[in-house]
Amino acid sequence: MEKARQARDSVGGYPARRTALDSVRARISFKSHPSIPANSEGLMRKFFHPKSLTIVGVSASPGNLGRNIYHNMMTFGYRGPLYLVSPKGGEYKGNHIYTSIEELPETPELAVVLTPAATVPGLVTACGEKGIKNLVIESGGFTELDRSKADLEKQILEAAQRYGIRFIGPNCIGVICTQSGVAAPFPVLARPAPPGGVSIVAQSGGVGLTYLHNCAQAGIGISKFASVGNKLNINEQDLLAYLIEDPETKVILLYLESVVAGREIADLIASSPKPVVVHKSNISPQSNAIAQSHTAALANDDSVVEAALKQAGAIRAHTVTECLDILRGLTLPRAKGKRLVVISRSGGHAVVAADAVSRRGLELPPLPREFLDKVKKHVRASVIRLQNPLDLGDLFDFKVNITILEEALALKTTDAVVVIHGYRGKAEAEDSRNFIKKAGELCQKYNKPVGLCLLVEPEELAKVKEITTLPLFAAAEEAVNALARCRLPDPLPQLELPPQAETPDWGRIRRTLGAAQPDGNLELPESLILAASAGIPVAPFMVALNPDEAGFIARELGFPVVIKAVGISHKTEHKGVALNLRTQEEVVEAASLMFDNLGLKRMVVMSQIPGDTEVIVGCKNDPSFGPIALLGLGGVTAEALKDVSLGLAPVSPGQAGYMMDSLKGSVLLKGFRGKPAINRPALAHVVCRVSELAARLPEVAELDLNPVITGPGGSVAVDARVVVKKWN
């Protein structure tokens, strides 16, 4: 791929300007111009279904990459008028090469540009003068290699704005549409991807081409492909929006290395009636600033991506192999639940499948007695394992295999079936192929997925692929994983907020934010006031300016009380908290030590709330996904446990319930070893109010309520920290 990029420095007969290679991808501040016309379905369609097109940069020179684009167009069967352009002119494959865009006999609907970077702004202008509105700019040599090339990108954007042009690129691999025959990548494509319903949008052209190749090998049909490159104009969300409406696309695959417009992408995915698979790579932790709060430390970049994609309904893959299994699984009906029946000819493979079921959080429900009685009529019960997984290793009547499979699919307690089938030689081949073909028919009849793990020789595998529509998996765990990843998401818990919940006082909240310190932090009293103003239950408290005043306040609040230092983070480590103070004398003594040792000007005296289940509720403003809500096991162990669940704010009560259930320690909230379950609606109320505050007030950069004491009687915040965004 690197050699291909270097070759693009001298293509199409255009003069090249050599630049030093720089592996650092630079960002520029004008990624897309606001004045460029908005998307329309017709305009986007011309990238994939142009009635005519031109390839700018084709020459007769050996090694010219523009010729590869022409070759791919012919291989994929493009039949519209196709014009070649290069300043030296000439002929290629019997096609006249025009010396300029102006000479073209008509206005093509799409121009594919592969010329040195320095020539591209002028060519965009020439396309605009000709009336061409859609461009794919594959040329490299811009800010992906050298930040000083930002001016070239700016010139391209200005020309596009001037003529109302939309373009993909620069520095991209190109586009493909198997239905129209458009195939614009500059690497030679060895074999066409089979037509189908999967459309791919990739930030990396190289990884995108790997997906094309692997899909072709796996028999996964492709509809469209686009590599976004530097995405100066058309970006992944533009393409995603188009593909959601595209009738030829049934499944969308996004390969992302970075997420800039995360909230927009999540909203689009949530609106899609089609499955969206996201392979997000580049997940190693990176940060340019030290987190100021627990929430910022716990809500790292990839955890936000994971939560956002899950909330939007995307299916996330972490590897190319996993993604291909998911794509194969999506050719089947999607399971409506977790209940799986495994039917195997091998006891060992049945055990492997059962392990995979457990790892993926699926269930192997007991098989009904009526079902087992039917099986007993056909097999020797002393050999067959009459349980789930069902071991049919002793059964050689394939008509009975079909009957058992149909009976399993017909069960109301079955959401999906995994069949593990293996054979050798010709003796069972014909009967097995009939069984496999019938399995595909039963899958459609009952609208339930059948994950078929086929253990045969490569030659036999090729023959089976010709007679079945079922995807074929090479291992039991692959089939289980695919069905698990592709099943429909569980419905959100049904939760209603407490009817007595107070309405937020937004005016008071905004006034409180004005009390932030120069570093953006609100001190503890103001943070607690802000939480209470948002309608969040807060433990009764007052502020003391000296030890004696702390004693009087404690007597007024009633014992026991807690005293907390003001102006100190992580108060436990600095001995800025004193708990369970039961007399006025104890309060004065503890407050005196704290004022003297920490140099305090004030402290908070608070009623001590009984209960021992502590959670953290917080929010942060993510640069890509916007406001994020966080719920986790809290208190001083919050960062050590890192047991958190995130959601895009504002969250619904049902989403708050899902966040509770997603915690590894969720059993502690449901009642554990004699402890009663917490009041879930009360905690959901706190999560929803924090998320609403984050969504409505972008100036709140971070907020911690840690801990929130939660139990059967409700949830009460006893500590708070707020960081206000410092506007430049």
N, C-alpha and C positions, 0 to 999 in steps of 0.2 A: 504493500500500500504506500509506503514511503517513497519507493521508486516511482510509483505512478504519480505521486504529488510532484516530485522533481521533474518528471517528464512534462507536466503541464506548463512548465515555465517556457517551453518552446514548442507550441503546437499551432497548427492551423496556418503557418506562414506569417503570423504576426510577430513583430519584433519583441523580444523578451528582455526584461530587466532582471538581472540576477540579484537575489537578496540572501543574506545570511539566514540560515534556518534557526528558528527559536522554538523550542518545544513548549513554551509557556503560552497557554491560551489567554489572550487579554480581553477584557471587557471594555466596551465603549458605552458612552452615556446616551446614545441615540439608537437603541436597538430597533425600534420601529417608529416610523414617522407618523404622528397623529393625523396629518392631513391626507395620507394615502387613503383612497376610497376603501370603505369597509367591504368585508367579504359579501359575496352573493353566491348562491348555489351555482348559477350559470358560469360565473367567472372562475370559481374553483374547479368546476367540472372540466374546463378546458385544459387544465394541467394533465388530465387523465384521458379525456376523450376529445382531443383536438381534431378538427376536420382536416387540417393541414398543419405542417410544421416545418421549421428550418433548423438545421444543425450548423451553427456558426463556429468554424474552426476545423473544418475537414479539409485536408490537403492530400496530395498524392505522395507525400513524403513517407518513407518507411517508418514505422513506429508511431505514426500520428494517432493520437488517442481519439480524435473525432471520428476516425474510421471505425473504431470499435463500437461507437454509438450507432452508426449506420448498420453495422453487422448485427447488433442486437435487435434493432428495429425489424430487420428482415427475418431474423430467427423467430421473433415473437409474432410476426405476421401483420405488421402495420401496413395498411393498404391505402391510406390517404396520400395526397400529394406531399412529397418530401423533397425539400430544397437544401442544397449544400452551398455554404458560403465560405470563401477564403480570399484574401486580397490578391493572391497570385493566380487565381482562377484555375482552369484546367478541367480535368474530367476524372471521375472515379466510378468504377463499376458501371460505365455507360451513362452516368449522370453528370450533367454539366455543373461545374462549380462556378457560382456567381462571385464576382469580385467584391460585391458590397450588398448590404441589405436593401439599399435603394433600388438595385437592379431586379429584385425579385418580381416575377410577373403577377403575383397576387400578395395579399396580406395574410401571412400564416396566422393561425390562432395560437401557436406556441413556438417560441424560440428557445433552443437549447444552446447555451454559450459555453465554449471550452477554449479559452484563449488566455494569454498572459494577463495578469491582474491589471497592469497599466492600461490595457486597451478596453477594459470592461466599461468604465463610465461612458466613453464615446459610443460604444456599441449599444448601451442602454438608450442613449439619446437617439441613435439611428433607428432602433426598434420603435421608439416613441413616435418619431417622425413618420414611420411607415404605418403606424396604427396598430402595432403588435402590443397587446395588453398583458400577456402572460409570458414570463421568462423563467427558465431554470438555469441558474448560473453555477456551473460546476467548477469554474476557475478557482485555483487556490492562490496563495500568496498575499493574503490580507492579514487581519489582526491575529488570526490563529498562528501565524509565524512571526509577526513583527508588529508591535504596537504602533510603530510609526506609520503603518499603512492605514490607520484610522481615517485619514483624509480621503483615501480612495473609496472607502466604504461610505463616507459622507457624500461624496460626489455621486455615487450610485443611487443613494437614497434621494438626493435632490432631483436627479433626473427622473427617477420613478415617480416622485411626487408631481413633477411638472407635467407628466404625460398620463398620469393615472394608471401606472403599471403596477401589477402585483408580481412578485418574484420569489422563488425558492432559492436559498443559498445566500452568498457564495460559499465555495468550499464544500460542496455537497456531492454525493454520488449520483443523484438524479432521481427519476421517478419511473415507475412501472405500472402498467394496467394490463392485465392479461386479457380482459374483455375487448379492449381496443387494439391491442398489439403494441402500444407504446412501451418502449424499453430503452430508457436513456442513460443508464449507467455507462461510464467510460471503460470499466474493466469488461473484458469479453465474458459473457454469461454462457457457460458450457451447455446448459440445457434449460429450456423454458420451465418456469414453475408451472405446475398444473393449474388450470383455472379453478377457482373455488371462492370461498367466502371470507378468508382471512386477509385483513389489510394491516400493513406494518408501517409505523412511523418511527424513525430511528434518529437519535442525535448523533450516532456514530455510523458512518457509511459502511465501515468495515464490519461492524457487528451486524448491521442490517443485512449485508450480503451473506454473512454466515447464516442468518436465519432463513434467507431465501434458499440457500443451498440445502440446509438441513430439512426444511419443509418439503423440498422437492424429493429428498431421499426418503422421507417418512410418508410421502403421498398426501401431505396436507395442502389443500388447494389454496392458491393465493388470488386475491382480487387486485389489491393495489399495494404499492410500496412507495415511500418517500423518505429521502434523507434530507434533514433540515439544514445541515451545515451550520454556518454562522448565524442563521435565522435573523437576518437584518430586517426582513419584511414579513414573509409568511413564517409562522412558528408552529410548534406542535399543537397548541390549542386551536389555531385556525384549521389545521388539518383534522384534528379530532372532531371539531364541530361539523366539518363537512362529512366525514366518514360516518358520524352518527346518523345523518340524514340520507346517506348514500344507500340506495336499495340493493346495490350489488355487494355491499359489505355486511357480513353476518357477525364477525368477531373482529375486534380491534386489538392490536398489539402495539404497545408503546415501549420503546427502549429509551430510557432516560439516564443520563449521567449527572445532570443537575436539574433542579426544579426552581425556576424563577417565578413563574406565575402559578404557584401551587394552588391557591384558592380557586382560581379560574378553572384550572384543570380538574380539581376535585368536583366543582359544581357541574362541569360538563359530564364527567363520568357518572355523577349521581343522576343526571337527566337522561342518560343513555338507556334505551330499552335493550341494547345489545351488550353482551359480555365484553368488558374491557380488561385485558391482561396487561400488567405493567411490570416490566423488568427494570428495576431501579438499581443501578450499580453505584460505585464510588461512595461506599458507605463508611469508610474509615473516618473516625472522629476527628474533626478539625474545628478549631475555634480561634477567633481573633481577639477575644476579650474574656477575662475571667468572669464566670457567672457571679452575679450579685446576690442571687437568692437560691433557695432550695429548688424552686420550680425550674429556674433556668438550668441548673445543674442536672436535674432529673429528666427534663424534656430536651434531650439532645436531638440533633438534626434528623437522624434516621428514624428515631422513635416517632417524631412528628410526621414524617412521610408515611410510616407504617400505619399510624392511627388515621391519618387523613384518607389514605387509600382504602382502608377497611371501612371507614364510615361512609365513604362515597360508593362503596359496593364494588370496587375493583378487585381483581384477583392478582395478587402480587407474586411474582417469581423472583428468585434470587440467583438462578443460574440459567444458562441456555438450555441445559438438559431438562431442568424442571419446567421451563416454559414450554418446551416442545411436548412434554407429557400433558400439560394443561391444555394446549391447543388440540391435542388428540382427544382428550377427555371432553372438550367442548363440541366435538362432532356428535356426541351422544346426548340424549335428554339429560337435563340436570336433575340430580337427586333432590328430592324435596325434604329430606331429613337425614339422620345419622345412621339409620338401621341398615345393616349390610348382611347379606347372606353370601358365604363363600362355599363354592362347590368345586372340589378338586379331585383329580385322579391320583394325587400324590399327597400322602400324609405329611411329609416334610414341608412341601410347599404350602400346605394348609396352615402349618404352624407359623411359617414366615409371614403369611398373609394376616394371621391373627395378631402377630406382633405389630405389623404396620397399622392395623385397625386401631390398636391401643394407642400407638404413638400419635396418630392423627385425631384422636378424640372421637372416633366413631364407635358404634355399638354393634355387637353380635347378639341379636335377640334370640332367645330360645325358640326353637322351631315348634309349632303347634303339634299336639298329639295327632290330630287328623292327618297332617302332612306326613309325619313320620310313619303312620300306619300305611299310607299309600306307598311309601318307599319300601317298607318291609315286604310288600307283596312281590317285589321284583328282585330283591337282593338277599344275600345270606347275612342275616343280622349279626351273626357271630364274628364277621369280618369287617363289615362296614361300620363306621362310627356314625351313629344316628344322633348327631348333634351339630351345632353350628360352630366352626366350619364342618361341612359335610364331606367326608372322605369316600369317594366312589371308586377307589382303586381296584376293587374286585368286580366292578360292573363293566361288561363288555358289550352290552346291548345298547347301541346308540339311540334307538328309538325310545328306550327308557330314559336315557340321558336327556333327551329333548322333553319328555314328559315331566321329569323332575325339575328341569329349568323353568318350564312354564308354570308348574305348580308354585315354585318359589317366587316367581315374578307376580303371580296372582295374589299372594298373601298381602293383606292390608298392613301387616307389620314389616313389610319389606320396602325399603326405599331404593335399593340398588343391589346388584348381584355381581360378584367377581367369579369368573369361571377360569380355572387353571387346568389346561388341557394339553397333554403331550402325547406324542406317538412317534414311532420310528418305522421306516420301511413302507412298503406298499400295502401290507395286509390291512391296515386300518385307515389308509389315506382317504379312500373314497367315502367311507362312512363318516369319517371325521370332518371332511369338507362339507358334507350334507348337514352335519350337526352344526357346524360353524355358520353356514348359510342360514339355517333355521334360527340360530341364536340372534342373528341380526334382525330377522323378521319379528321375532318375539319382543326384542328391544323396542321396536317401533309400535307394535301392537299394544303393549302395556305402558308405553311412554315412561319407561324406567331404564336407567343405564345398565348395560352389561359390559363390564370391564373384562376383556378376554386376554388372559396371559397364555400365549401359545408357545409351547416348548417343542420346536421342530427344527429340522435342518434348514439351512438357508435356501436350498432349492425348493423345498416344500413351502417355505414361507412365501416365496415369490408367487407360487401358484395360488396360495390361499388369498393373497392380496387381490387377486383378479376376480374372486367370486364373493367377496364380502364387503359390506360398507362399514363394518366394525373396525375401529382402530385396534391394532395388535400390539400388545405389550410383551416385552422380553422377560419380565420378572414380576412376581406377584406383588411386590411392594410398589412397583411402578403403577400397576393398575389401581391399587388401593389409593395411592397418593393422588392420582389423577382424579378419581371419583370424589375424594375428600376435598380437593382444591376447587372442584367445579360445582360442588353442590350449592343449592340456593342458600343464601344466608338465613340464619334463624331470625324470627321476628323479634323486635325489641320488647323488653319487659313492659308490662302495662303498669305505669305508676302515675298517680295523681298527686299534685302538690298539696300540702296542707291548706285548707280553706282559710285559715286565719293569717296566712302569710302577709306581711306588711308590704305596701307599695314603696319602691325606692324613691328617695327624696333626691332627685338629680341635681337640683339647685344647691343643696347642702354638700353633695358629693363634689361638685365642681369647686365650691368655695374651699373645701378641705384640701383638694389637690393643690390649691394655691399656696399652701403652707409647706410645700416641699423644701428640703434643704438644698443648698447649692449643688450637691452631688446627685440630686434627684430623689433622695430618700425621704419618705414621710417617717417621722418618728412614731414610736409605738402608740401614744394616745391618739394621734391624728389617724393612724392606720385603723385603729379600732373604731373610731368615730365614723370613718368612711365605710367600714364593713357594716356597722349598725345602720347607717343611712341607706345602704343598699337593701335593707330588709333582712339581713343575716343575723340570726340570734348571736349575741355577744354576751359573755359573762359580765355582770355588773361590776363597774370599776370607777375609781376616781383617781385624780393626780395629786400627789403630795410633793411639797417643795422642801420638806425637812423631816427628820425622824418623828418628832412629836406630832406633826400633822398626819403622818402616816398612821400613827397609833389611833388618833381620833377617828380617822376615816375607817379604819378597820372595825372599830367598835360600832360605827354607824352601819357598816355593811353587814356585820354579823360574822361570827367565826365559824369555821376556819377561813383564813385568807391566804393569798399569795401576794408577794411583792416582787416587782420586776423593774430592773434598771431601764432607764430611757436613754437612747442614743448608743446602744451597744448591740451588735449582731451576735448571734450564737451565744445567747446569754448564759446557757448552762456551762459552757467551757470557761467563761470569765467570772463564774460565781455571781452572776447578775440576777439569779432567781432564788427565792427562798419560799419553800412550800410548807403547807400544813401548819401555819402559825395560828395558835389557838387562844392567845391572850394579848392584851394591849402591850404588856411588857415585852413579850417575845417579838412583837412587831417593831417596837421602838429599838430594841437591841439589834435585831437583824438589819433594820434600815440604817442605823448608825454606822455599822460596819460597811454597808454597801456604799453609803454616801462618802465615807472617808476613803475607802480603798479604791473606788472607781472614779472619784471626783465628779459625782453626779450633781446635776442641777435640779432634777426632778425624778420621780419614780411613779409607777402605777401600782395602786393597791386594788386587788381584785378578789371577788368572792371565789373560793376554791370550789370547782365543779366536780362532784363525785363521778366515778366511772373510770374504767381502765382501758377502753378501746379508743386509741388515738389515730386519727387520719389527718392527712394533709390535703387541703383543697387549694388550688392556685390557678393562676393564669399567666401567660406570657404572650408577647406579641412577636410572632415569628415573621422574619422578613419575607418569606415566600408564601406561607399559608395564613398569615394574619393572626387574629386572636385564637389562642389555644387554651382549653381548660384542662386541668390536671387533677386527678384523684389518686391517692396512694395511702399505703400504711404510713402513719406519720410519727410525730414526736422527734426525739433526738436520734432515732434510728432511721429516719426517712432516707437519707442519702446512702446509708450503709445497705439497707434492704433493696432499694431501687425497685420496689414493687409498685408500679404506677400504671395508670391507664390514662390515655389522652383522648381529647375530642375537639373537633373544630367548633369554636364558639359562634353563636350561642347553641348550647345543647338542649335537647328536649328532655322531659322527665324520663322517657323511655331510654334515651341515649345515656342519661346519668345512671340508670339502672344497669345498662350494659357495661358501663365503666366499672361499676361495683363488681359485677360478675366476672369481669376480665382480670381482676386482681388474682395473683397466685394465692394470696392469703384471704380470698373472699369467704372461706369457711368461717373466719373469725367474725365476719359481719352477719353470718346466718345463724349463729348460735353454736357454741363449741364447749364441750365438757361442762355442761350444766349452765353455762352463761346464756342468757336469753339473746335472741336475735335483735339487731338494732332496728330502729324505726327507719325503714328504707325511704319512705316519702320525705321524711325530715332531712335526711342527708342529701337526697336528690334536690330538695329545695335549695340547700346551700350551694351545691354544684351549679345548679341552673342560675342562681343569682350572681355567683362569681363570673360565670361565662357571659351572662348578659352585660355585666359591668365591663368586661373585657371587650365585648363586641361593640358597645355603644361609646366607649371612651378610648380612642386610640392613644391618648396621652398616657394611659396606664401601661407602662412597659412590662412590669411584673407585679404579681401580687401573691403573697403566701398567707394562708390561714393555717398555721402549724403550731400546736395541734388544734384540731377540732375534736372535742370530746363527744363521742357518739354512743348512743345506747338505746334501749327501748323507749325512753322518755323523750328523745329528741337529739338534736345535734347543736352544740354551742361552741363558738370560736373563743379561744382563750388567749390567742396570740396572733399578731398580724404584722405583716411587713409589706409596704407598697413602695415601688420604684416608679417615679414619674419620668416620662420620656423628656429628654433635654432637646428641644428643637433648635436646630442650627439657624 
